[in-house]
């Protein structure tokens, strides 16, 4: 079983990862595209996220619109949303289980074998949560790249 310092380091790195996962899920910069007209005044940067789409104009205005209905979204975006939420929930649960198995806690008494198994289970749960997030991000990136190289996608939306 690892020493307490390594367990605490893993706990805090996992906590930072969960915070990053939550922030990444909320931010609208999942897909970015730009439309530049005949002059610089008509330039617009478009951001599309899991929960909203935003338009940043060259005048400095940022306008965001939350998606009205889940039924209007395509299935890949809905699946990405679901995987990210599942990744967050599973990771938080894994962090709780791993916390119970750490040496510095009194949960499970002084049985070292039991605490090490609980800590190992928490680590595996954290890995499953991270895997959900990696699959969601990779799938969304694959769809963005496929749309970019699609010859039927208009040039001004790439």
Secondary structure, DSSP 4 states (H G I P E B T S, - for coil): ---HHHHHHHHHHHHHHHHHHHHHHH-STTEEEEE--SSGGG-EEEEE-SSEEEEEETTS-EEEEE-S-GGGS-HHHHHHHHHHHHHHHHHHHHHHHHHHTSTTS-TTTT-HHHHHHHHHHHHHHHHHHHHHHHHHHHHHHHHHHHHHT-TTS-GGG-
